[in-house]
Amino acid sequence: MQTELKNADEQSIGQAAALLQAGEIVGIPTETVYGLAASSLSDSAVTKIFKAKGRPQDNPLISHIASLEMLPMVVQDIPESAYRLAEAFWPGPLTMIMTRSEQVADSVCAGLPTAAVRMPSHPVALEVIRKAGVPLAAPSANLSGSPSPTTAQDVLADMQGKIPLILDGGACSVGVESTVISLAGAQPTLLRPGYITPEQLEEVLGCPVAISDAILNRLKDGEKAASPGMKYKHYAPKADVTIVNGTFDAYKDYIREHNEKGVFALCFEGEEEFLPCPCVTYGHETRPDEQARALFSALRELDARGAKTVYARSPEKTGIALAVYNRLLRAAAFRVTEV
């Protein structure tokens, strides 16, 4: 298959919508990361996503809508709290999990009685959904387990020859996947951290939000993943990544002691001049929004530069930085060293 990479304009968006209506899959930009889109109502189309990505079938997908009128196509028994969150954060990087509708394809839900849905804020994504006329399942447009794509060129690197079209809508403004909150239980529960923080959710909901243990720990044996990004090693470069948790001086000493051939530091801007090995930076230590935008491209750069072992400076574990730490934790397969 020949993969076309086109700037997103009226003509290419129309082409993407036509492909989606015909049961094909297309790479599209969102504000979080680039997505690999297919109709959420078609099992045969969604199956192509799993095949192109090499994604495990028990890892559920998020459906993307362009209006609240589309919401019942994905979920039912919608609580009032969902409308409050939608008013506050949609369009935007928030995914809500509720009871699935009968229309949404079984493969989207991975055998669960729930479905995940969000309304992206990227104008290209919204226009593609409107023109296609159906919700779009759209996990990150990368090979399963590798760093998520934040540019169209990242998508092309992973999906060349696997999909017919990629729309280039520029670099993603958020850079990490959406916050995921479940509204399907007795208490709202954060399943995946993102740009929308637990504190923001609690302010709108007027009640505490539980934090899933799976955000910072592996799922227990036999436990089902209720949200994308929970179960498998994700976001990982080819190198072995270890998070080093401690002060910069302790981090610096640790790298000096472990500075062998192929070792790289994944550190914050301005720190590289003090380290004895090749470095890749991912934003400023005090700017978690920068870290979020830079993380996945930094992980891809480590691959491009031939890193074998990566020691990563740990971000904070609150606010937006919790999302960055969550992604790094999975890229490191939960390897953390305290120094």
Phi, psi and omega per residue, in radians:
M1 nan 2.368 3.060
Q2 -1.542 2.194 3.129
T3 -1.696 2.120 3.090
E4 -1.619 2.365 3.023
L5 -1.965 2.022 -3.057
K6 -2.239 2.490 2.979
N7 -1.056 2.434 -3.126
A8 -1.281 1.977 3.040
D9 -2.489 -3.088 -3.055
E10 -1.016 -0.717 -3.100
Q11 -1.213 -0.815 -3.101
S12 -1.236 -0.570 3.059
I13 -1.135 -0.708 3.063
G14 -1.088 -0.693 3.092
Q15 -1.104 -0.746 3.124
A16 -1.082 -0.780 -3.136
A17 -1.077 -0.713 3.132
A18 -1.133 -0.713 3.090
L19 -1.092 -0.752 -3.136
L20 -1.126 -0.705 3.097
Q21 -1.141 -0.457 3.131
A22 -1.551 0.111 3.085
G23 1.542 0.273 3.114
E24 -1.640 3.053 3.094
I25 -2.035 2.569 -3.011
V26 -2.460 2.478 3.034
G27 -1.489 2.193 -3.088
I28 -2.297 2.637 3.081
P29 -1.429 2.539 2.875
T30 -2.290 3.056 3.132
E31 -1.245 -0.364 -3.099
T32 -1.533 -1.298 3.027
V33 -2.434 2.989 3.060
Y34 -1.252 2.452 -3.104
G35 -1.944 2.670 3.036
L36 -1.818 1.817 -2.877
A37 -1.736 2.526 2.988
A38 -2.654 2.799 3.105
S39 -1.051 2.192 3.110
S40 -1.196 -0.186 -3.082
L41 -1.699 0.002 -3.044
S42 -2.142 1.951 3.098
D43 -1.074 -0.690 -3.105
S44 -1.140 -0.660 3.108
A45 -1.214 -0.768 -3.116
V46 -1.123 -0.594 3.097
T47 -1.010 -0.567 3.122
K48 -1.154 -0.541 3.064
I49 -1.089 -0.892 -3.111
F50 -1.031 -0.691 -3.119
K51 -1.194 -0.802 -3.110
A52 -1.116 -0.676 -3.100
K53 -1.464 -0.385 -2.940
G54 1.198 0.652 -3.022
R55 -1.571 2.374 3.083
P56 -1.051 2.458 -3.049
Q57 -1.218 -0.304 -3.122
D58 -1.664 0.327 3.100
N59 -1.860 1.859 -3.009
P60 -1.160 2.812 -3.108
L61 -1.965 2.773 3.064
I62 -1.738 2.312 3.041
S63 -1.604 2.451 -3.109
H64 -1.981 2.296 -3.117
I65 -2.107 2.854 -3.123
A66 -1.968 -0.084 3.135
S67 -2.784 2.791 3.097
L68 -1.162 -0.407 3.093
E69 -1.085 -0.440 3.129
M70 -1.416 -0.263 -3.009
L71 -0.972 -0.789 -3.122
P72 -1.150 -0.211 3.057
M73 -1.264 -0.355 -3.078
V74 -1.911 -0.733 -3.057
V75 -2.328 2.844 3.089
Q76 -2.414 3.081 -3.076
D77 0.903 0.871 -3.015
I78 -1.322 2.110 -3.114
P79 -1.353 2.797 3.124
E80 -1.058 -0.553 3.138
S81 -1.068 -0.543 3.130
A82 -1.150 -0.694 3.132
Y83 -1.199 -0.593 3.084
R84 -1.148 -0.757 3.111
L85 -1.151 -0.681 3.123
A86 -1.105 -0.717 3.128
E87 -1.108 -0.624 -3.092
A88 -1.414 -0.630 -2.897
F89 -2.194 -0.094 3.104
W90 -1.844 2.480 -0.124
P91 -1.145 2.504 3.135
G92 2.888 -3.100 -2.960
P93 -1.483 0.931 3.080
L94 -2.218 2.226 3.058
T95 -1.912 2.346 3.086
M96 -2.008 2.438 3.106
I97 -1.897 2.227 3.141
M98 -2.484 3.138 3.087
T99 -1.043 2.307 -3.089
R100 -1.232 2.668 3.033
S101 -1.487 2.972 3.091
E102 -1.373 -0.299 -3.091
Q103 -1.390 -0.568 -3.023
V104 -1.203 2.487 -3.066
A105 -1.137 2.497 -3.136
D106 -1.011 -0.669 -3.075
S107 -1.142 -0.430 3.098
V108 -1.164 -0.608 -3.003
C109 -1.643 -0.123 3.082
A110 0.925 0.706 3.076
G111 1.413 0.071 -3.140
L112 -1.567 2.728 3.071
P113 -1.429 0.051 -3.096
T114 -2.045 2.877 3.054
A115 -2.395 2.648 -3.135
A116 -1.883 2.424 -3.053
V117 -2.551 2.515 3.008
R118 -2.614 2.863 3.079
M119 -2.023 1.839 -3.087
P120 -1.205 2.747 3.141
S121 -1.719 -0.189 -3.124
H122 -1.156 2.218 -3.063
P123 -1.073 -0.560 3.122
V124 -1.187 -0.804 3.119
A125 -1.018 -0.798 -3.139
L126 -1.066 -0.738 -3.108
E127 -1.215 -0.652 3.080
V128 -1.085 -0.779 3.136
I129 -1.094 -0.790 3.138
R130 -1.027 -0.808 -3.093
K131 -1.222 -0.622 3.109
A132 -1.227 -0.559 3.059
G133 1.413 0.169 -3.138
V134 -2.453 2.724 2.989
P135 -1.071 2.592 -3.115
L136 -2.055 2.105 2.933
A137 -1.237 2.266 -3.043
A138 -2.660 1.403 2.981
P139 -1.241 3.026 -3.136
S140 -1.021 2.464 -2.993
A141 -1.552 1.011 -3.128
N142 -2.335 2.969 2.978
L143 -1.173 2.407 -3.043
S144 -0.987 2.259 3.112
G145 1.666 -0.344 -3.114
S146 -1.549 2.946 -3.120
P147 -1.006 2.441 -3.135
S148 -1.157 2.660 -3.087
P149 -1.575 2.291 3.104
T150 -2.006 0.046 3.002
T151 -2.402 2.819 3.102
A152 -1.121 -0.567 3.117
Q153 -1.150 -0.595 3.048
D154 -1.067 -0.742 3.134
V155 -1.100 -0.787 -3.127
L156 -1.053 -0.679 -3.135
A157 -1.051 -0.620 -3.100
D158 -1.639 -0.506 -2.953
M159 -1.965 0.119 3.111
Q160 -0.956 2.173 3.114
G161 1.431 -0.036 -3.110
K162 -1.854 -0.384 -3.109
I163 -2.380 2.716 -3.054
P164 -1.387 -0.472 -2.965
L165 -2.651 2.450 2.979
I166 -2.197 2.245 3.060
L167 -1.648 2.229 3.124
D168 -1.624 1.918 3.110
G169 -1.990 0.365 3.140
G170 1.526 3.108 3.138
A171 -1.226 2.544 -3.131
C172 -1.234 2.416 -3.046
S173 -1.440 -0.443 3.138
V174 -1.655 -0.955 2.984
G175 1.675 -0.258 2.977
V176 -2.227 2.739 -3.074
E177 -1.079 2.872 -3.022
S178 -1.138 2.687 2.900
T179 -1.091 2.396 3.092
V180 -2.087 2.144 3.075
I181 -2.130 2.343 3.077
S182 -1.640 2.258 3.043
L183 -1.931 0.292 -3.028
A184 -1.554 -0.178 -3.119
G185 -1.936 -2.940 -3.107
A186 -1.213 -0.525 -3.132
Q187 -2.228 2.372 3.049
P188 -0.977 2.355 -3.043
T189 -2.307 2.233 3.066
L190 -1.354 2.104 -3.138
L191 -1.798 -0.474 3.094
R192 -2.560 2.182 3.119
P193 -1.320 2.685 3.124
G194 -2.765 -2.688 -3.061
Y195 -1.188 -0.554 3.040
I196 -1.483 2.095 -2.984
T197 -1.552 2.813 3.076
P198 -0.978 -0.661 -3.129
E199 -1.116 -0.683 3.096
Q200 -1.146 -0.710 3.127
L201 -1.112 -0.775 -3.122
E202 -1.130 -0.613 3.129
E203 -1.110 -0.708 -3.141
V204 -1.306 -0.727 -3.067
L205 -1.349 -0.448 -3.112
G206 1.257 0.406 3.116
C207 -2.662 2.846 3.118
P208 -1.154 2.564 3.032
V209 -1.904 2.133 3.094
A210 -1.227 2.610 3.131
I211 -1.923 2.076 -3.134
S212 -1.086 2.406 3.090
D213 -1.064 -0.447 -3.080
A214 -1.262 -0.147 3.097
I215 -1.167 -0.651 -3.092
L216 -2.027 0.003 -3.097
N217 -2.428 2.774 3.070
R218 -1.121 2.639 2.973
L219 -1.139 2.586 3.086
K220 -1.234 2.717 3.122
D221 -0.954 2.236 3.112
G222 1.465 -0.126 -3.138
E223 -1.349 2.330 -3.123
K224 -1.425 2.515 3.055
A225 -1.360 2.059 3.136
A226 -1.502 -0.185 -3.076
S227 -2.556 2.631 2.992
P228 -0.998 2.607 3.051
G229 1.457 0.138 -3.080
M230 -1.727 -0.632 -2.860
K231 -1.683 -0.780 -2.931
Y232 -1.785 2.796 2.936
K233 -1.001 2.236 -3.018
H234 -2.277 2.847 2.861
Y235 1.080 0.305 -2.899
A236 -1.640 2.401 2.940
P237 -1.305 3.111 3.127
K238 -1.236 -0.458 -3.141
A239 -1.227 2.758 2.992
D240 -1.415 2.144 -3.090
V241 -1.848 2.365 2.991
T242 -2.232 2.258 3.043
I243 -1.419 2.290 3.107
V244 -1.910 1.977 -3.013
N245 -1.807 1.974 3.137
G246 2.892 -2.980 3.129
T247 -1.223 2.864 3.119
F248 -1.128 -0.657 3.115
D249 -1.084 -0.722 3.114
A250 -1.177 -0.685 3.085
Y251 -1.067 -0.798 3.136
K252 -1.040 -0.774 3.122
D253 -1.137 -0.679 -3.135
Y254 -1.093 -0.761 -3.128
I255 -1.170 -0.672 3.087
R256 -1.017 -0.675 -3.128
E257 -1.296 -0.390 -3.065
H258 -2.069 0.383 -3.057
N259 -1.435 1.533 3.125
E260 -1.953 3.091 3.115
K261 -1.050 2.314 3.115
G262 1.551 -0.025 3.133
V263 -1.418 2.319 3.052
F264 -2.203 2.653 3.001
A265 -1.799 2.301 2.950
L266 -1.802 1.811 -2.925
C267 -2.311 -3.093 -3.140
F268 -1.625 2.747 -3.101
E269 -0.997 2.373 3.130
G270 1.602 -0.196 -3.126
E271 -1.574 -0.361 -2.989
E272 -1.060 -0.559 -3.095
E273 -1.193 -0.272 -3.108
F274 -1.748 0.044 -3.054
L275 -1.913 2.575 -3.000
P276 -1.559 0.094 -3.067
C277 -2.261 2.965 3.048
P278 -1.025 2.528 -3.040
C279 -2.259 2.587 2.923
V280 -2.223 2.295 -3.094
T281 -1.785 2.714 3.084
Y282 -2.398 1.186 3.063
G283 1.519 3.129 -3.118
H284 -1.539 2.601 -3.086
E285 -1.006 -0.580 -3.076
T286 -1.744 0.165 -3.097
R287 -2.153 1.425 -3.118
P288 -1.080 -0.462 3.075
D289 -1.133 -0.678 3.055
E290 -1.145 -0.728 3.134
Q291 -1.038 -0.749 -3.139
A292 -1.081 -0.772 -3.127
R293 -1.178 -0.544 -2.989
A294 -1.675 -0.314 -2.939
L295 -1.015 -0.936 -3.019
F296 -1.187 -0.640 3.080
S297 -1.177 -0.584 3.081
A298 -1.141 -0.727 3.113
L299 -1.112 -0.664 3.085
R300 -1.194 -0.618 3.099
E301 -1.123 -0.634 3.094
L302 -1.037 -0.709 3.055
D303 -1.105 -0.799 -3.098
A304 -1.075 -0.533 -3.109
R305 -1.639 0.085 3.016
G306 1.365 0.448 3.124
A307 -1.092 2.436 3.070
K308 -1.845 -0.680 3.123
T309 -2.302 2.306 -3.109
V310 -2.165 2.233 3.007
Y311 -1.871 2.027 -2.992
A312 -1.808 2.285 2.994
R313 -1.140 2.308 -3.107
S314 -1.393 2.290 2.981
P315 -1.328 3.117 3.032
E316 -1.204 3.068 -3.106
K317 -2.165 0.540 3.110
T318 -2.306 2.791 3.072
G319 0.992 -2.473 3.126
I320 -1.111 -0.568 -3.128
A321 -1.066 -0.466 3.079
L322 -1.074 -0.638 3.089
A323 -1.138 -0.717 3.129
V324 -1.128 -0.795 3.137
Y325 -1.090 -0.730 3.117
N326 -1.009 -0.763 3.133
R327 -1.200 -0.741 3.119
L328 -1.101 -0.673 -3.116
L329 -1.047 -0.715 3.128
R330 -1.330 -0.612 3.049
A331 -1.088 -0.523 3.135
A332 -1.586 0.070 -3.081
A333 0.895 0.680 3.061
F334 1.192 0.368 3.050
R335 -1.475 1.982 3.137
V336 -2.289 2.296 3.071
T337 -2.003 2.230 3.075
E338 -1.601 2.264 -3.136
V339 -2.236 nan nan
